[in-house]
Amino acid sequence: MAFVLTDRVKETSTTSGTGAVTLGSAYGGFQTFADAIGNNNKTYYGIEDGVNWEIGIGTYTSSSNSLARDVVLSSSTGSKLSLSGGVSTVFCTYPANRAFIMTEHGYASGVSPYYSGILFPDGTMDKNPQ
């Protein structure tokens, strides 16, 4: 099992409830989770269901063409969405609270309070994130 980040992955779903999301078909010009993420691999995902949304970490399973919603990182409701069963959009994303960037001065900087500094392979640390 690997953690896979891939661009341009977006599919439909008509799943109801709070369980795993069964995937439908890819949007034009986008990849499927099967092709881009692969069986038993984890990824960051987003779900839009009308005006509600959820961002999390999920595991793709090819035998059921589904995405388990393992960890909810954020959502419009404060918890896992209860999907309506209408058409939802499921996609890969890179959550802002899990990202780090390079500042204009060349330092790694966390955009999240989860980072207190970045240790580089040469042993130096960015102790003053901007």
Secondary structure, DSSP 8 states (H G I E B T S, - for coil): --B---SSBEEEE--EESS-EE---B-TT-B-HHHHT-TT-EEEEEEEETTEEEEEEEEEETTTTEEEEEEEEEESSSS---EESS-EEEEE---GGG-EEE-TTS-EEESSTT-S-EE-TTS-EE-S--
